[in-house]
Amino acid sequence: MEVINHTIINLTIFVLAIYVGYHVVWNVTPALHTPLMAVTNAISAIVIVGAMLAAGLTVGDTGKLFGTVAVALAAVNVFGGFLVTRRMLEMFRKKEPKKIIGLVKAAKEAA
């Protein structure tokens, strides 16, 4: 007879992970959000590999279904994370001067 149910242990770990993750993410300075997104994308890629293993190695149909759903959700997470990271990096790029202004100056010099 088991003293503690494995479901209770797994639920406790899940709740603690949510608590720690919440406090870690909300205490990050804004300058570190881009590297944090890159690390999150890497973790999601690992989740995709685990979900593929779960979907491929499971005997039952329910496990295959949940594994396939996990692969799809993690793929959406990775794709969205790369889009957000790209948008954040765009904010730090130098803006090039508008080409119209350069064309007007060239036309004035030619005249």
Biopython code that builds the backbone (N, CA, C, O; Angstrom):
import numpy as np
from Bio.PDB.StructureBuilder import StructureBuilder

atoms = [
    (1, "MET", "N", (0.836, -1.181, 0.000)),
    (1, "MET", "CA", (0.000, 0.000, 0.000)),
    (1, "MET", "C", (0.883, 1.246, 0.000)),
    (1, "MET", "O", (1.806, 1.378, 0.803)),
    (2, "GLU", "N", (0.575, 2.144, -0.914)),
    (2, "GLU", "CA", (1.344, 3.370, -1.009)),
    (2, "GLU", "C", (0.865, 4.373, 0.026)),
    (2, "GLU", "O", (-0.331, 4.522, 0.275)),
    (3, "VAL", "N", (1.831, 5.054, 0.620)),
    (3, "VAL", "CA", (1.489, 6.062, 1.620)),
    (3, "VAL", "C", (1.013, 7.340, 0.933)),
    (3, "VAL", "O", (0.033, 7.951, 1.358)),
    (4, "ILE", "N", (1.716, 7.742, -0.138)),
    (4, "ILE", "CA", (1.355, 8.954, -0.876)),
    (4, "ILE", "C", (1.089, 8.566, -2.329)),
    (4, "ILE", "O", (1.860, 7.827, -2.942)),
    (5, "ASN", "N", (0.022, 9.064, -2.846)),
    (5, "ASN", "CA", (-0.367, 8.783, -4.223)),
    (5, "ASN", "C", (0.566, 9.539, -5.184)),
    (5, "ASN", "O", (0.909, 10.694, -4.929)),
    (6, "HIS", "N", (0.974, 8.896, -6.279)),
    (6, "HIS", "CA", (1.860, 9.546, -7.254)),
    (6, "HIS", "C", (1.176, 10.740, -7.918)),
    (6, "HIS", "O", (1.853, 11.691, -8.309)),
    (7, "THR", "N", (-0.118, 10.712, -8.050)),
    (7, "THR", "CA", (-0.839, 11.840, -8.644)),
    (7, "THR", "C", (-0.700, 13.074, -7.775)),
    (7, "THR", "O", (-0.537, 14.179, -8.295)),
    (8, "ILE", "N", (-0.762, 12.909, -6.466)),
    (8, "ILE", "CA", (-0.608, 14.038, -5.546)),
    (8, "ILE", "C", (0.810, 14.609, -5.637)),
    (8, "ILE", "O", (0.987, 15.827, -5.607)),
    (9, "ILE", "N", (1.803, 13.754, -5.746)),
    (9, "ILE", "CA", (3.189, 14.215, -5.875)),
    (9, "ILE", "C", (3.362, 14.991, -7.180)),
    (9, "ILE", "O", (3.961, 16.066, -7.190)),
    (10, "ASN", "N", (2.843, 14.453, -8.272)),
    (10, "ASN", "CA", (2.949, 15.136, -9.560)),
    (10, "ASN", "C", (2.204, 16.467, -9.555)),
    (10, "ASN", "O", (2.696, 17.447, -10.114)),
    (11, "LEU", "N", (1.041, 16.517, -8.939)),
    (11, "LEU", "CA", (0.285, 17.756, -8.839)),
    (11, "LEU", "C", (1.035, 18.787, -7.999)),
    (11, "LEU", "O", (1.042, 19.971, -8.337)),
    (12, "THR", "N", (1.662, 18.353, -6.918)),
    (12, "THR", "CA", (2.444, 19.260, -6.072)),
    (12, "THR", "C", (3.622, 19.841, -6.849)),
    (12, "THR", "O", (3.884, 21.040, -6.759)),
    (13, "ILE", "N", (4.332, 19.014, -7.607)),
    (13, "ILE", "CA", (5.449, 19.489, -8.418)),
    (13, "ILE", "C", (4.965, 20.480, -9.470)),
    (13, "ILE", "O", (5.626, 21.487, -9.728)),
    (14, "PHE", "N", (3.819, 20.201, -10.075)),
    (14, "PHE", "CA", (3.256, 21.084, -11.087)),
    (14, "PHE", "C", (2.916, 22.450, -10.502)),
    (14, "PHE", "O", (3.230, 23.477, -11.102)),
    (15, "VAL", "N", (2.278, 22.467, -9.337)),
    (15, "VAL", "CA", (1.905, 23.726, -8.690)),
    (15, "VAL", "C", (3.154, 24.503, -8.279)),
    (15, "VAL", "O", (3.197, 25.722, -8.444)),
    (16, "LEU", "N", (4.167, 23.823, -7.748)),
    (16, "LEU", "CA", (5.405, 24.504, -7.372)),
    (16, "LEU", "C", (6.119, 25.072, -8.595)),
    (16, "LEU", "O", (6.695, 26.158, -8.525)),
    (17, "ALA", "N", (6.088, 24.348, -9.713)),
    (17, "ALA", "CA", (6.707, 24.844, -10.945)),
    (17, "ALA", "C", (6.000, 26.099, -11.442)),
    (17, "ALA", "O", (6.650, 27.029, -11.920)),
    (18, "ILE", "N", (4.673, 26.131, -11.333)),
    (18, "ILE", "CA", (3.928, 27.329, -11.718)),
    (18, "ILE", "C", (4.315, 28.499, -10.825)),
    (18, "ILE", "O", (4.543, 29.604, -11.319)),
    (19, "TYR", "N", (4.392, 28.276, -9.533)),
    (19, "TYR", "CA", (4.737, 29.330, -8.573)),
    (19, "TYR", "C", (6.133, 29.879, -8.836)),
    (19, "TYR", "O", (6.318, 31.094, -8.905)),
    (20, "VAL", "N", (7.109, 29.003, -8.981)),
    (20, "VAL", "CA", (8.490, 29.436, -9.219)),
    (20, "VAL", "C", (8.604, 30.132, -10.574)),
    (20, "VAL", "O", (9.244, 31.178, -10.681)),
    (21, "GLY", "N", (7.987, 29.561, -11.607)),
    (21, "GLY", "CA", (8.035, 30.175, -12.930)),
    (21, "GLY", "C", (7.420, 31.558, -12.953)),
    (21, "GLY", "O", (7.948, 32.458, -13.606)),
    (22, "TYR", "N", (6.320, 31.743, -12.257)),
    (22, "TYR", "CA", (5.666, 33.055, -12.186)),
    (22, "TYR", "C", (6.610, 34.083, -11.578)),
    (22, "TYR", "O", (6.774, 35.177, -12.118)),
    (23, "HIS", "N", (7.225, 33.737, -10.466)),
    (23, "HIS", "CA", (8.107, 34.691, -9.784)),
    (23, "HIS", "C", (9.399, 34.934, -10.564)),
    (23, "HIS", "O", (9.937, 36.040, -10.522)),
    (24, "VAL", "N", (9.896, 33.945, -11.260)),
    (24, "VAL", "CA", (11.116, 34.133, -12.055)),
    (24, "VAL", "C", (10.837, 35.061, -13.233)),
    (24, "VAL", "O", (11.618, 35.975, -13.499)),
    (25, "VAL", "N", (9.733, 34.836, -13.938)),
    (25, "VAL", "CA", (9.444, 35.629, -15.134)),
    (25, "VAL", "C", (9.078, 37.064, -14.777)),
    (25, "VAL", "O", (9.513, 37.990, -15.462)),
    (26, "TRP", "N", (8.300, 37.271, -13.735)),
    (26, "TRP", "CA", (7.869, 38.625, -13.406)),
    (26, "TRP", "C", (8.966, 39.458, -12.744)),
    (26, "TRP", "O", (8.822, 40.677, -12.647)),
    (27, "ASN", "N", (10.034, 38.852, -12.296)),
    (27, "ASN", "CA", (11.124, 39.612, -11.692)),
    (27, "ASN", "C", (12.284, 39.840, -12.651)),
    (27, "ASN", "O", (13.338, 40.320, -12.233)),
    (28, "VAL", "N", (12.116, 39.509, -13.915)),
    (28, "VAL", "CA", (13.156, 39.725, -14.915)),
    (28, "VAL", "C", (13.105, 41.177, -15.374)),
    (28, "VAL", "O", (12.029, 41.721, -15.623)),
    (29, "THR", "N", (14.285, 41.802, -15.484)),
    (29, "THR", "CA", (14.338, 43.172, -15.981)),
    (29, "THR", "C", (13.984, 43.189, -17.465)),
    (29, "THR", "O", (14.197, 42.196, -18.160)),
    (30, "PRO", "N", (13.449, 44.298, -17.957)),
    (30, "PRO", "CA", (13.048, 44.350, -19.373)),
    (30, "PRO", "C", (14.189, 44.078, -20.354)),
    (30, "PRO", "O", (13.944, 43.580, -21.453)),
    (31, "ALA", "N", (15.420, 44.393, -19.980)),
    (31, "ALA", "CA", (16.545, 44.163, -20.889)),
    (31, "ALA", "C", (16.804, 42.676, -21.120)),
    (31, "ALA", "O", (17.440, 42.309, -22.108)),
    (32, "LEU", "N", (16.326, 41.824, -20.231)),
    (32, "LEU", "CA", (16.583, 40.393, -20.346)),
    (32, "LEU", "C", (15.416, 39.609, -20.944)),
    (32, "LEU", "O", (15.458, 38.379, -20.987)),
    (33, "HIS", "N", (14.391, 40.296, -21.399)),
    (33, "HIS", "CA", (13.233, 39.570, -21.935)),
    (33, "HIS", "C", (13.558, 38.832, -23.233)),
    (33, "HIS", "O", (13.058, 37.730, -23.457)),
    (34, "THR", "N", (14.398, 39.433, -24.097)),
    (34, "THR", "CA", (14.740, 38.766, -25.351)),
    (34, "THR", "C", (15.526, 37.486, -25.109)),
    (34, "THR", "O", (15.179, 36.456, -25.686)),
    (35, "PRO", "N", (16.589, 37.502, -24.265)),
    (35, "PRO", "CA", (17.258, 36.223, -23.981)),
    (35, "PRO", "C", (16.339, 35.208, -23.306)),
    (35, "PRO", "O", (16.459, 34.006, -23.542)),
    (36, "LEU", "N", (15.425, 35.689, -22.469)),
    (36, "LEU", "CA", (14.487, 34.779, -21.815)),
    (36, "LEU", "C", (13.586, 34.109, -22.845)),
    (36, "LEU", "O", (13.276, 32.924, -22.717)),
    (37, "MET", "N", (13.164, 34.852, -23.864)),
    (37, "MET", "CA", (12.339, 34.255, -24.918)),
    (37, "MET", "C", (13.127, 33.210, -25.698)),
    (37, "MET", "O", (12.579, 32.178, -26.084)),
    (38, "ALA", "N", (14.413, 33.475, -25.933)),
    (38, "ALA", "CA", (15.235, 32.512, -26.663)),
    (38, "ALA", "C", (15.369, 31.214, -25.871)),
    (38, "ALA", "O", (15.311, 30.128, -26.448)),
    (39, "VAL", "N", (15.547, 31.318, -24.565)),
    (39, "VAL", "CA", (15.648, 30.121, -23.721)),
    (39, "VAL", "C", (14.310, 29.387, -23.690)),
    (39, "VAL", "O", (14.274, 28.157, -23.707)),
    (40, "THR", "N", (13.224, 30.131, -23.644)),
    (40, "THR", "CA", (11.900, 29.514, -23.651)),
    (40, "THR", "C", (11.671, 28.742, -24.948)),
    (40, "THR", "O", (11.076, 27.665, -24.932)),
    (41, "ASN", "N", (12.141, 29.287, -26.072)),
    (41, "ASN", "CA", (12.018, 28.575, -27.344)),
    (41, "ASN", "C", (12.813, 27.280, -27.318)),
    (41, "ASN", "O", (12.359, 26.263, -27.843)),
    (42, "ALA", "N", (13.994, 27.306, -26.714)),
    (42, "ALA", "CA", (14.809, 26.090, -26.627)),
    (42, "ALA", "C", (14.111, 25.038, -25.768)),
    (42, "ALA", "O", (14.129, 23.852, -26.098)),
    (43, "ILE", "N", (13.502, 25.470, -24.676)),
    (43, "ILE", "CA", (12.790, 24.530, -23.808)),
    (43, "ILE", "C", (11.589, 23.943, -24.551)),
    (43, "ILE", "O", (11.303, 22.753, -24.426)),
    (44, "SER", "N", (10.892, 24.771, -25.319)),
    (44, "SER", "CA", (9.752, 24.268, -26.085)),
    (44, "SER", "C", (10.188, 23.269, -27.144)),
    (44, "SER", "O", (9.459, 22.327, -27.454)),
    (45, "ALA", "N", (11.377, 23.473, -27.700)),
    (45, "ALA", "CA", (11.891, 22.507, -28.669)),
    (45, "ALA", "C", (12.152, 21.163, -28.001)),
    (45, "ALA", "O", (11.918, 20.113, -28.600)),
    (46, "ILE", "N", (12.632, 21.193, -26.773)),
    (46, "ILE", "CA", (12.830, 19.951, -26.020)),
    (46, "ILE", "C", (11.488, 19.289, -25.733)),
    (46, "ILE", "O", (11.374, 18.064, -25.767)),
    (47, "VAL", "N", (10.478, 20.098, -25.453)),
    (47, "VAL", "CA", (9.129, 19.568, -25.219)),
    (47, "VAL", "C", (8.617, 18.875, -26.476)),
    (47, "VAL", "O", (7.959, 17.839, -26.382)),
    (48, "ILE", "N", (8.909, 19.429, -27.653)),
    (48, "ILE", "CA", (8.477, 18.804, -28.904)),
    (48, "ILE", "C", (9.102, 17.417, -29.046)),
    (48, "ILE", "O", (8.425, 16.462, -29.427)),
    (49, "VAL", "N", (10.393, 17.310, -28.740)),
    (49, "VAL", "CA", (11.059, 16.011, -28.838)),
    (49, "VAL", "C", (10.415, 15.010, -27.865)),
    (49, "VAL", "O", (10.155, 13.866, -28.237)),
    (50, "GLY", "N", (10.163, 15.433, -26.641)),
    (50, "GLY", "CA", (9.514, 14.558, -25.664)),
    (50, "GLY", "C", (8.117, 14.159, -26.088)),
    (50, "GLY", "O", (7.709, 13.013, -25.901)),
    (51, "ALA", "N", (7.375, 15.106, -26.663)),
    (51, "ALA", "CA", (6.018, 14.798, -27.125)),
    (51, "ALA", "C", (6.043, 13.829, -28.300)),
    (51, "ALA", "O", (5.173, 12.965, -28.413)),
    (52, "MET", "N", (7.035, 13.969, -29.175)),
    (52, "MET", "CA", (7.163, 13.011, -30.283)),
    (52, "MET", "C", (7.452, 11.610, -29.755)),
    (52, "MET", "O", (6.897, 10.625, -30.241)),
    (53, "LEU", "N", (8.325, 11.535, -28.757)),
    (53, "LEU", "CA", (8.599, 10.229, -28.160)),
    (53, "LEU", "C", (7.350, 9.654, -27.502)),
    (53, "LEU", "O", (7.065, 8.463, -27.621)),
    (54, "ALA", "N", (6.607, 10.520, -26.804)),
    (54, "ALA", "CA", (5.382, 10.058, -26.143)),
    (54, "ALA", "C", (4.367, 9.571, -27.170)),
    (54, "ALA", "O", (3.706, 8.554, -26.960)),
    (55, "ALA", "N", (4.243, 10.296, -28.280)),
    (55, "ALA", "CA", (3.271, 9.895, -29.303)),
    (55, "ALA", "C", (3.715, 8.632, -30.029)),
    (55, "ALA", "O", (2.885, 7.796, -30.386)),
    (56, "GLY", "N", (5.022, 8.490, -30.249)),
    (56, "GLY", "CA", (5.505, 7.359, -31.022)),
    (56, "GLY", "C", (5.659, 6.073, -30.242)),
    (56, "GLY", "O", (5.472, 4.988, -30.794)),
    (57, "LEU", "N", (6.000, 6.172, -28.960)),
    (57, "LEU", "CA", (6.282, 4.978, -28.175)),
    (57, "LEU", "C", (5.088, 4.469, -27.370)),
    (57, "LEU", "O", (5.157, 3.402, -26.760)),
    (58, "THR", "N", (3.999, 5.230, -27.369)),
    (58, "THR", "CA", (2.822, 4.829, -26.601)),
    (58, "THR", "C", (2.044, 3.764, -27.362)),
    (58, "THR", "O", (1.917, 3.819, -28.585)),
    (59, "VAL", "N", (1.526, 2.793, -26.611)),
    (59, "VAL", "CA", (0.773, 1.708, -27.231)),
    (59, "VAL", "C", (-0.690, 2.106, -27.451)),
    (59, "VAL", "O", (-1.271, 1.781, -28.486)),
    (60, "GLY", "N", (-1.284, 2.805, -26.487)),
    (60, "GLY", "CA", (-2.703, 3.136, -26.569)),
    (60, "GLY", "C", (-2.994, 4.321, -27.461)),
    (60, "GLY", "O", (-2.126, 5.156, -27.715)),
    (61, "ASP", "N", (-4.225, 4.383, -27.932)),
    (61, "ASP", "CA", (-4.649, 5.491, -28.791)),
    (61, "ASP", "C", (-4.731, 6.810, -28.032)),
    (61, "ASP", "O", (-4.469, 7.871, -28.598)),
    (62, "THR", "N", (-5.093, 6.747, -26.760)),
    (62, "THR", "CA", (-5.197, 7.970, -25.963)),
    (62, "THR", "C", (-3.835, 8.634, -25.818)),
    (62, "THR", "O", (-3.726, 9.853, -25.949)),
    (63, "GLY", "N", (-2.799, 7.853, -25.551)),
    (63, "GLY", "CA", (-1.452, 8.397, -25.435)),
    (63, "GLY", "C", (-0.961, 8.997, -26.738)),
    (63, "GLY", "O", (-0.306, 10.040, -26.748)),
    (64, "LYS", "N", (-1.283, 8.328, -27.842)),
    (64, "LYS", "CA", (-0.900, 8.862, -29.155)),
    (64, "LYS", "C", (-1.610, 10.183, -29.438)),
    (64, "LYS", "O", (-1.009, 11.109, -29.983)),
    (65, "LEU", "N", (-2.881, 10.271, -29.070)),
    (65, "LEU", "CA", (-3.644, 11.494, -29.276)),
    (65, "LEU", "C", (-3.054, 12.632, -28.453)),
    (65, "LEU", "O", (-2.814, 13.719, -28.979)),
    (66, "PHE", "N", (-2.816, 12.388, -27.152)),
    (66, "PHE", "CA", (-2.261, 13.433, -26.296)),
    (66, "PHE", "C", (-0.849, 13.818, -26.736)),
    (66, "PHE", "O", (-0.483, 14.990, -26.656)),
    (67, "GLY", "N", (-0.055, 12.861, -27.196)),
    (67, "GLY", "CA", (1.279, 13.161, -27.706)),
    (67, "GLY", "C", (1.226, 14.028, -28.948)),
    (67, "GLY", "O", (2.015, 14.962, -29.091)),
    (68, "THR", "N", (0.304, 13.726, -29.844)),
    (68, "THR", "CA", (0.145, 14.511, -31.065)),
    (68, "THR", "C", (-0.315, 15.923, -30.747)),
    (68, "THR", "O", (0.182, 16.887, -31.328)),
    (69, "VAL", "N", (-1.267, 16.049, -29.824)),
    (69, "VAL", "CA", (-1.729, 17.382, -29.405)),
    (69, "VAL", "C", (-0.577, 18.152, -28.750)),
    (69, "VAL", "O", (-0.439, 19.355, -28.971)),
    (70, "ALA", "N", (0.243, 17.478, -27.955)),
    (70, "ALA", "CA", (1.385, 18.133, -27.315)),
    (70, "ALA", "C", (2.391, 18.621, -28.349)),
    (70, "ALA", "O", (2.945, 19.710, -28.203)),
    (71, "VAL", "N", (2.635, 17.829, -29.395)),
    (71, "VAL", "CA", (3.550, 18.249, -30.464)),
    (71, "VAL", "C", (2.994, 19.498, -31.148)),
    (71, "VAL", "O", (3.731, 20.455, -31.388)),
    (72, "ALA", "N", (1.708, 19.491, -31.458)),
    (72, "ALA", "CA", (1.097, 20.641, -32.142)),
    (72, "ALA", "C", (1.162, 21.900, -31.283)),
    (72, "ALA", "O", (1.527, 22.966, -31.778)),
    (73, "LEU", "N", (0.814, 21.791, -30.011)),
    (73, "LEU", "CA", (0.829, 22.964, -29.128)),
    (73, "LEU", "C", (2.237, 23.489, -28.904)),
    (73, "LEU", "O", (2.448, 24.701, -28.892)),
    (74, "ALA", "N", (3.196, 22.604, -28.728)),
    (74, "ALA", "CA", (4.576, 23.043, -28.547)),
    (74, "ALA", "C", (5.113, 23.689, -29.821)),
    (74, "ALA", "O", (5.877, 24.652, -29.745)),
    (75, "ALA", "N", (4.729, 23.180, -30.984)),
    (75, "ALA", "CA", (5.168, 23.786, -32.248)),
    (75, "ALA", "C", (4.602, 25.195, -32.401)),
    (75, "ALA", "O", (5.304, 26.101, -32.852)),
    (76, "VAL", "N", (3.351, 25.381, -32.031)),
    (76, "VAL", "CA", (2.752, 26.721, -32.069)),
    (76, "VAL", "C", (3.492, 27.640, -31.095)),
    (76, "VAL", "O", (3.730, 28.807, -31.405)),
    (77, "ASN", "N", (3.850, 27.127, -29.936)),
    (77, "ASN", "CA", (4.583, 27.913, -28.944)),
    (77, "ASN", "C", (5.952, 28.333, -29.468)),
    (77, "ASN", "O", (6.354, 29.483, -29.288)),
    (78, "VAL", "N", (6.669, 27.422, -30.109)),
    (78, "VAL", "CA", (7.987, 27.751, -30.658)),
    (78, "VAL", "C", (7.842, 28.791, -31.773)),
    (78, "VAL", "O", (8.583, 29.773, -31.804)),
    (79, "PHE", "N", (6.907, 28.581, -32.670)),
    (79, "PHE", "CA", (6.705, 29.514, -33.780)),
    (79, "PHE", "C", (6.361, 30.903, -33.267)),
    (79, "PHE", "O", (6.930, 31.896, -33.720)),
    (80, "GLY", "N", (5.435, 30.973, -32.327)),
    (80, "GLY", "CA", (5.056, 32.263, -31.740)),
    (80, "GLY", "C", (6.210, 32.903, -30.989)),
    (80, "GLY", "O", (6.385, 34.120, -31.039)),
    (81, "GLY", "N", (6.994, 32.099, -30.299)),
    (81, "GLY", "CA", (8.144, 32.633, -29.576)),
    (81, "GLY", "C", (9.170, 33.244, -30.509)),
    (81, "GLY", "O", (9.737, 34.293, -30.204)),
    (82, "PHE", "N", (9.422, 32.593, -31.659)),
    (82, "PHE", "CA", (10.356, 33.165, -32.618)),
    (82, "PHE", "C", (9.813, 34.454, -33.217)),
    (82, "PHE", "O", (10.579, 35.384, -33.465)),
    (83, "LEU", "N", (8.507, 34.529, -33.456)),
    (83, "LEU", "CA", (7.923, 35.769, -33.968)),
    (83, "LEU", "C", (8.071, 36.902, -32.962)),
    (83, "LEU", "O", (8.436, 38.018, -33.331)),
    (84, "VAL", "N", (7.791, 36.623, -31.703)),
    (84, "VAL", "CA", (7.911, 37.646, -30.666)),
    (84, "VAL", "C", (9.367, 38.073, -30.496)),
    (84, "VAL", "O", (9.646, 39.262, -30.343)),
    (85, "THR", "N", (10.294, 37.123, -30.521)),
    (85, "THR", "CA", (11.712, 37.459, -30.394)),
    (85, "THR", "C", (12.158, 38.322, -31.560)),
    (85, "THR", "O", (12.906, 39.280, -31.369)),
    (86, "ARG", "N", (11.712, 37.997, -32.759)),
    (86, "ARG", "CA", (12.084, 38.809, -33.926)),
    (86, "ARG", "C", (11.556, 40.230, -33.807)),
    (86, "ARG", "O", (12.257, 41.188, -34.133)),
    (87, "ARG", "N", (10.329, 40.365, -33.342)),
    (87, "ARG", "CA", (9.754, 41.706, -33.160)),
    (87, "ARG", "C", (10.508, 42.478, -32.094)),
    (87, "ARG", "O", (10.716, 43.684, -32.233)),
    (88, "MET", "N", (10.921, 41.800, -31.031)),
    (88, "MET", "CA", (11.671, 42.482, -29.978)),
    (88, "MET", "C", (13.034, 42.925, -30.489)),
    (88, "MET", "O", (13.497, 44.012, -30.145)),
    (89, "LEU", "N", (13.687, 42.098, -31.306)),
    (89, "LEU", "CA", (14.990, 42.475, -31.854)),
    (89, "LEU", "C", (14.873, 43.604, -32.877)),
    (89, "LEU", "O", (15.809, 44.389, -33.032)),
    (90, "GLU", "N", (13.755, 43.699, -33.569)),
    (90, "GLU", "CA", (13.523, 44.795, -34.516)),
    (90, "GLU", "C", (13.531, 46.141, -33.802)),
    (90, "GLU", "O", (13.912, 47.153, -34.392)),
    (91, "MET", "N", (13.117, 46.163, -32.546)),
    (91, "MET", "CA", (13.086, 47.418, -31.793)),
    (91, "MET", "C", (14.493, 47.965, -31.568)),
    (91, "MET", "O", (14.649, 49.173, -31.394)),
    (92, "PHE", "N", (15.508, 47.126, -31.566)),
    (92, "PHE", "CA", (16.869, 47.563, -31.282)),
    (92, "PHE", "C", (17.676, 47.886, -32.537)),
    (92, "PHE", "O", (18.815, 48.339, -32.425)),
    (93, "ARG", "N", (17.124, 47.670, -33.714)),
    (93, "ARG", "CA", (17.831, 47.964, -34.955)),
    (93, "ARG", "C", (17.789, 49.452, -35.257)),
    (93, "ARG", "O", (16.821, 50.142, -34.938)),
    (94, "LYS", "N", (18.868, 49.935, -35.882)),
    (94, "LYS", "CA", (18.888, 51.334, -36.298)),
    (94, "LYS", "C", (17.949, 51.510, -37.470)),
    (94, "LYS", "O", (17.879, 50.670, -38.367)),
    (95, "LYS", "N", (17.243, 52.595, -37.445)),
    (95, "LYS", "CA", (16.337, 52.882, -38.538)),
    (95, "LYS", "C", (17.122, 53.599, -39.629)),
    (95, "LYS", "O", (17.840, 54.561, -39.355)),
    (96, "GLU", "N", (16.987, 53.133, -40.854)),
    (96, "GLU", "CA", (17.668, 53.762, -41.979)),
    (96, "GLU", "C", (16.896, 55.011, -42.392)),
    (96, "GLU", "O", (15.669, 55.056, -42.300)),
    (97, "PRO", "N", (17.638, 56.033, -42.851)),
    (97, "PRO", "CA", (16.925, 57.240, -43.310)),
    (97, "PRO", "C", (16.054, 56.904, -44.518)),
    (97, "PRO", "O", (16.349, 56.003, -45.302)),
    (98, "LYS", "N", (15.008, 57.642, -44.628)),
    (98, "LYS", "CA", (14.074, 57.360, -45.708)),
    (98, "LYS", "C", (14.718, 57.655, -47.056)),
    (98, "LYS", "O", (15.431, 58.646, -47.208)),
    (99, "LYS", "N", (14.470, 56.810, -48.007)),
    (99, "LYS", "CA", (15.083, 56.938, -49.324)),
    (99, "LYS", "C", (14.520, 58.121, -50.100)),
    (99, "LYS", "O", (15.191, 58.649, -50.986)),
    (100, "ILE", "N", (13.322, 58.537, -49.790)),
    (100, "ILE", "CA", (12.711, 59.665, -50.497)),
    (100, "ILE", "C", (13.504, 60.939, -50.226)),
    (100, "ILE", "O", (13.729, 61.737, -51.135)),
    (101, "ILE", "N", (13.922, 61.129, -48.990)),
    (101, "ILE", "CA", (14.701, 62.317, -48.642)),
    (101, "ILE", "C", (16.016, 62.316, -49.413)),
    (101, "ILE", "O", (16.448, 63.362, -49.897)),
    (102, "GLY", "N", (16.652, 61.165, -49.530)),
    (102, "GLY", "CA", (17.888, 61.055, -50.302)),
    (102, "GLY", "C", (17.674, 61.358, -51.771)),
    (102, "GLY", "O", (18.528, 61.977, -52.406)),
    (103, "LEU", "N", (16.550, 60.935, -52.322)),
    (103, "LEU", "CA", (16.257, 61.206, -53.729)),
    (103, "LEU", "C", (16.003, 62.681, -53.962)),
    (103, "LEU", "O", (16.399, 63.217, -54.997)),
    (104, "VAL", "N", (15.347, 63.352, -53.017)),
    (104, "VAL", "CA", (15.086, 64.787, -53.148)),
    (104, "VAL", "C", (16.399, 65.553, -53.108)),
    (104, "VAL", "O", (16.596, 66.483, -53.891)),
    (105, "LYS", "N", (17.306, 65.173, -52.199)),
    (105, "LYS", "CA", (18.596, 65.844, -52.126)),
    (105, "LYS", "C", (19.392, 65.640, -53.391)),
    (105, "LYS", "O", (20.037, 66.573, -53.870)),
    (106, "ALA", "N", (19.363, 64.447, -53.944)),
    (106, "ALA", "CA", (20.086, 64.172, -55.182)),
    (106, "ALA", "C", (19.511, 64.965, -56.332)),
    (106, "ALA", "O", (20.260, 65.431, -57.191)),
    (107, "ALA", "N", (18.214, 65.130, -56.374)),
    (107, "ALA", "CA", (17.582, 65.907, -57.453)),
    (107, "ALA", "C", (17.938, 67.376, -57.343)),
    (107, "ALA", "O", (18.139, 68.036, -58.362)),
    (108, "LYS", "N", (18.023, 67.912, -56.107)),
    (108, "LYS", "CA", (18.383, 69.312, -55.915)),
    (108, "LYS", "C", (19.827, 69.558, -56.321)),
    (108, "LYS", "O", (20.148, 70.595, -56.901)),
    (109, "GLU", "N", (20.697, 68.600, -56.014)),
    (109, "GLU", "CA", (22.107, 68.755, -56.384)),
    (109, "GLU", "C", (22.306, 68.671, -57.887)),
    (109, "GLU", "O", (23.187, 69.333, -58.435)),
    (110, "ALA", "N", (21.507, 67.874, -58.548)),
    (110, "ALA", "CA", (21.631, 67.723, -59.997)),
    (110, "ALA", "C", (21.135, 68.969, -60.732)),
    (110, "ALA", "O", (21.581, 69.256, -61.843)),
    (111, "ALA", "N", (20.218, 69.702, -60.117)),
    (111, "ALA", "CA", (19.619, 70.860, -60.786)),
    (111, "ALA", "C", (20.421, 72.091, -60.683)),
    (111, "ALA", "O", (20.024, 73.132, -61.204)),
]
sb = StructureBuilder()
sb.init_structure("model")
sb.init_model(0)
sb.init_chain("A")
sb.init_seg("    ")
for serial, (resi, resn, name, xyz) in enumerate(atoms, 1):
    if name == "N":
        sb.init_residue(resn, " ", resi, " ")
    sb.init_atom(name, np.array(xyz, "f"), 0.0, 1.0, " ", f" {name:<3s}", serial, name[0])
structure = sb.get_structure()
